[in-house]
Amino acid sequence: MKAIVYTAYGNTDVLELKEISKPVPADDEVLVKVHAVSINDWDIALMNGDFVNRMLNGFAKPKRTILGSDIAGVVEACGKKVSKFKIGDEVYGDLSGRWGGFAEWVCAQEKMLEHKPPVMSFVDAAAIPQAAMLAVQGLIDVGRIKSGQKVLINGAGGGVGTFGVQLAKQFDVEITGVDLGSKLEMLSKIGFDYVLDYTKTDFTNTGQQYDLILDVKTNRPVFDYARALNSGGTYATVGGSISRLLQTLIVGGAIRLFSGKRMSIVSLKPNKDLAYCNELYTAGKFKPIIDGPFQLEDFQSAIGLFVRGEHKGKVVITI
Ligand SMILES: NC(=O)c1ccc[n+]([C@@H]2O[C@H](COP(=O)([O-])OP(=O)(O)OC[C@H]3O[C@@H](n4cnc5c(N)ncnc54)[C@H](OP(=O)(O)O)[C@@H]3O)[C@@H](O)[C@H]2O)c1
């Protein structure tokens, strides 16, 4: 089968399209014919091989050599212990920790997959798992979003933000999106009430305050975010600079004690809310914003677009 393989850490040059053997499912796994896969920030971090990701995937060189976690496809074979799926089922999910989705076939444990509703395309399904889970868990589980609130998403033009605005709108809130100027028109079209270009405006210094901030970038001191929160407000970060995240963890408790503002880090629970996304999608309340789709052979264009941060929504590769 064809797969995008990497055997050393580095930039996109380490990725190669190769012919390798098709995987065989273990007893608790299904073999999925992959129809579409989306790119996540985590794929790029694993490719680059920073300290944290080397701890996960090998210090000297990658142990798992095929990246790609968010897949959609069709079950082609089932291990003996599989009960949730049968051959021919259309499935999607986040294979984080196992990866392997940048390939024509991948094996996955059944807990990593959910049934794909018939109305959902494979391209849309591949876009959803990781980014939509972070948006749901950031806004609803951690952020406890409520009707009438003022909400802001920092880093609004990528996967989490473009799902986040659609989820937030289910709660009838006023929502602001912060991203690069070239993405603001798209952000207004998909429902953001206000948009800010981060190269021109520092949203923590405008005097505006929000009830809930969902942050994808976390590149400021935690006190700046606290200043932009209303009394009793919540800041929920899904990722960004490690030192800023540590600061949020360490200083966040003290801020809460003295001001009542909650400074929280969202820890991804993969695939937990896919059934909820199925409901919203089937009801026409939720539609991924797709950049592409790109063909597998054109993977360098797809990954390059993502690495340069020029993508809008989710970058999807079809296989
Ligand atoms: N918490 C967990 O357990 C967990 C698990 C997996 C992933 N993650 C994290 O989740 C995040 C993934 O988010 P995503 O999929 O939405 O990423 P994404 O698609 O890369 O989107 C990020 C957006 O932020 C914009 N941006 C860049 N610099 C910015 C700045 N200074 N201010 C405001 N916006 C800025 C980018 O645009 P430009 O680059 O064009 O400016 C891009 O539109 C990552 O931080 C990842 O590390 C967390």
PDBQT file of the ligand as one rigid body, heavy atoms in Angstrom, charges set to zero:
ROOT
HETATM    1  N1  LIG A 401      -4.962  19.941  24.974  1.00  0.00    +0.000 N 
HETATM    2  C1  LIG A 401      -4.730  18.798  24.343  1.00  0.00    +0.000 C 
HETATM    3  O1  LIG A 401      -4.845  17.698  24.919  1.00  0.00    +0.000 OA
HETATM    4  C2  LIG A 401      -4.354  18.863  22.890  1.00  0.00    +0.000 A 
HETATM    5  C3  LIG A 401      -4.336  17.709  22.082  1.00  0.00    +0.000 A 
HETATM    6  C4  LIG A 401      -4.033  17.866  20.731  1.00  0.00    +0.000 A 
HETATM    7  C5  LIG A 401      -3.753  19.135  20.221  1.00  0.00    +0.000 A 
HETATM    8  N2  LIG A 401      -3.756  20.207  21.046  1.00  0.00    +0.000 N 
HETATM    9  C6  LIG A 401      -3.496  21.599  20.596  1.00  0.00    +0.000 C 
HETATM   10  O2  LIG A 401      -4.664  22.078  19.985  1.00  0.00    +0.000 OA
HETATM   11  C7  LIG A 401      -4.298  23.116  19.077  1.00  0.00    +0.000 C 
HETATM   12  C8  LIG A 401      -4.859  22.807  17.703  1.00  0.00    +0.000 C 
HETATM   13  O3  LIG A 401      -5.643  23.863  17.257  1.00  0.00    +0.000 OA
HETATM   14  P1  LIG A 401      -6.100  23.973  15.737  1.00  0.00    +0.000 P 
HETATM   15  O4  LIG A 401      -6.308  22.608  15.200  1.00  0.00    +0.000 OA
HETATM   16  O5  LIG A 401      -7.201  24.927  15.653  1.00  0.00    +0.000 OA
HETATM   17  O6  LIG A 401      -4.772  24.577  15.091  1.00  0.00    +0.000 OA
HETATM   18  P2  LIG A 401      -4.609  25.302  13.700  1.00  0.00    +0.000 P 
HETATM   19  O7  LIG A 401      -5.531  24.712  12.690  1.00  0.00    +0.000 OA
HETATM   20  O8  LIG A 401      -3.133  25.344  13.429  1.00  0.00    +0.000 OA
HETATM   21  O9  LIG A 401      -5.133  26.809  13.963  1.00  0.00    +0.000 OA
HETATM   22  C9  LIG A 401      -4.437  27.754  14.709  1.00  0.00    +0.000 C 
HETATM   23  C10 LIG A 401      -4.819  29.135  14.202  1.00  0.00    +0.000 C 
HETATM   24  O10 LIG A 401      -4.199  30.115  15.033  1.00  0.00    +0.000 OA
HETATM   25  C11 LIG A 401      -3.689  31.160  14.211  1.00  0.00    +0.000 C 
HETATM   26  N3  LIG A 401      -2.630  31.881  14.890  1.00  0.00    +0.000 N 
HETATM   27  C12 LIG A 401      -1.283  31.782  14.770  1.00  0.00    +0.000 A 
HETATM   28  N4  LIG A 401      -0.659  32.635  15.594  1.00  0.00    +0.000 NA
HETATM   29  C13 LIG A 401      -1.631  33.308  16.244  1.00  0.00    +0.000 A 
HETATM   30  C14 LIG A 401      -1.617  34.349  17.226  1.00  0.00    +0.000 A 
HETATM   31  N5  LIG A 401      -0.486  34.844  17.708  1.00  0.00    +0.000 N 
HETATM   32  N6  LIG A 401      -2.785  34.827  17.661  1.00  0.00    +0.000 NA
HETATM   33  C15 LIG A 401      -3.952  34.331  17.211  1.00  0.00    +0.000 A 
HETATM   34  N7  LIG A 401      -4.034  33.346  16.274  1.00  0.00    +0.000 NA
HETATM   35  C16 LIG A 401      -2.895  32.838  15.803  1.00  0.00    +0.000 A 
HETATM   36  C17 LIG A 401      -3.214  30.405  12.974  1.00  0.00    +0.000 C 
HETATM   37  O11 LIG A 401      -3.112  31.288  11.871  1.00  0.00    +0.000 OA
HETATM   38  P3  LIG A 401      -1.711  31.802  11.249  1.00  0.00    +0.000 P 
HETATM   39  O12 LIG A 401      -0.656  30.781  11.596  1.00  0.00    +0.000 OA
HETATM   40  O13 LIG A 401      -1.965  31.982   9.790  1.00  0.00    +0.000 OA
HETATM   41  O14 LIG A 401      -1.440  33.107  11.894  1.00  0.00    +0.000 OA
HETATM   42  C18 LIG A 401      -4.349  29.401  12.775  1.00  0.00    +0.000 C 
HETATM   43  O15 LIG A 401      -5.394  29.951  12.014  1.00  0.00    +0.000 OA
HETATM   44  C19 LIG A 401      -2.793  23.183  19.055  1.00  0.00    +0.000 C 
HETATM   45  O16 LIG A 401      -2.378  24.195  19.935  1.00  0.00    +0.000 OA
HETATM   46  C20 LIG A 401      -2.392  21.808  19.612  1.00  0.00    +0.000 C 
HETATM   47  O17 LIG A 401      -1.145  21.826  20.234  1.00  0.00    +0.000 OA
HETATM   48  C21 LIG A 401      -4.075  20.092  22.360  1.00  0.00    +0.000 A 
ENDROOT
TORSDOF 0
